Amino acid sequence: MHEVINKLKLLNIKEVFFGASGFNIVDESSINKLQLGYSIDPDGNDLTGMNEGDWQDSWVVIGTDTEVGDPFFVDISELSLPVYTAMHGNEYWEPELVATSLTSFLELLSYLHGLSEQNCPQITPDESTISDFNKLSSIQTRLQNISGEDDFWEDFIEQHKEWLEE
């Protein structure tokens, strides 16, 4: 967990927004509290399990999706510290890879932060919204290259395009 905290400190960004989507990243003082409801309950009881679909003991929540609250978490049992997300509110946790390492996840958050001037999620597109589909395709490719993951970022950009067309 110490390595995770040290890497998060280097980011020095707490929120990143891209259109209606966003990432809320935990700081060192809040990381233990963010584990509530995932690996521990409010009384400190362990909520992890060994079965498929259980929250795993090696998963550490490092942030949440600002739109729907789904967790972003690191698997500390793997040397590269891959980052996953999973749909919140289900009784069955099905992790989806976001980035092959915590380092690449933090790099892509910095990249997204540099693209957008947003300090909150947008309800409707405005003049600052990236709406050019060719540019969005380039952004998708860059996110996929940085993260080492294709599906999550394809869906991320597709959701942005759908939001633009609403």
N, C-alpha and C positions, 0 to 999 in steps of 0.2 A: 504494500500500500504506500510505503514511503516513496518509492520510485514514481508511482502515479501522481502523488501530491507534488513532487518536485517538477514533473513535466507540466502539470497544470499551472503551476506558478509561472513558468516561462511564457505561457500564452498571454497572460495579462489582459485577456478579453473575457468578459463575463456573459455577454449576449451577442449573438450574431443573427441578423435578420436578412431574409431574401424574399421579397414580396410578402406573401401571407405566412410564410414559413419562418421558423427561427429555432435557435439552439440556445438554451440557458445552461451555462457551464458553472459548476460548483466551485467555491473557493475552499481553501484549506479549513477555515473555521466551520464550514457547513457540511463537509463531506460525510461525517458520521451521522448527522441528522438526516441526510438524504437517503440513507440506507433503510430508514423506517418504512415498513410496509413491503420491503423487498427481502432483505436478508434477516431482519429482526422486526419484532412488533414493538409497540410503545413500552411494554414492560421489560424489554430486553430479551425476550424469548426468540430462539432461533427459528426462522421460517424456511430455511434451506432444506433441500432434499437431494437424494442421489438418483432419483428416477427421471426419465425423460419427461419434460414439461414442468419439472420442479425448478424453483430458483436455485441456482448452484452456489455453493459456498465460495467459489472463486470469482464470482461476479461482483464488481464494485461499481455502483452507480456514480457517474461523473457529471451527469446533466440530464436535462429533459427537453423534449420537443415543446416549444412555446405555444404551439397551436392545440395539440391534443394531450400533452402531458406524458407521452411515452418516454420511458427511460433510455438514456444512452449509457452503456456500461462497458467496462473493461473486463476481460477474462485474465486475471492475474496468474492463472495456472500455465499460461502460454508465454514464452519468452518475449515474443513480439508485442504482447499486450494488445490483441485485436479489440476493436470497438464494435459493439453490437447495439441493436435496438430490439424491442419487442412490444407488441401491442399491450397497452395497459388495460386492466379491467377484465382480462380473461383469467380463468383459473388455471390455464395451461400456458406456460411461457415457451414461445417458439422464437428463438433468437434469429435475427436477420443481420448478416454482416454489413457494417457501414464502412469500416476501414480495416486494413490488414494489420495496422499497428496504431498505437496511441500517438506516436510521432506523426504519422501521415494524417490522422484525424485532426490533430492540432494545426498542421500545415494547411489543410483544406479549409478549416474554420478561418484561419488568417487570410487565405485567398478570398473566401466569400466576404469577409469583413471589408477587405480592400475594394471589392466590387461595388459594394452598397454603401450608401450614405445613411441608411436607415438606423434609427435608434429605437424603433418599435415595429411590430408587424403591421403591414398595410391591410386595410379592409378592402380598398379598391385601388387599382393601379393609378399612378399619377405620372407626371413628366419624368420623375427620377427612376421609374420602374424599367428594368431591362425587359424589353418586349420584342426585340428583333430575334426571330427564330433562328437565324444563322448564328448570331452571337450566342444564343442559348445553347445551340449545338456545340459550339466551341467550348463554352463553359462546362457542359456535360462531359466532354472528352477530357478536359483538364481535371475535373473532379474525379473521374474514373482513373486517370493516370496517377494522380496523387494518392488516392485511397487504395488502389489495387482491387477495387470492387466495382462491378459494372451495374448490377441490377438496382441497387438502392439508389444510385445517382441518376439512372435512367428514369426511375419512378419519380424522383425528386423534381427533375426538370419537367417531366410530363405533367405533374401536378401543377407546377408553376404555369405552364402553357394553358392548361384547362382553366386555371384561375383567371388568366388574362382574357379568355374568351367568354367568361361568365357575364 
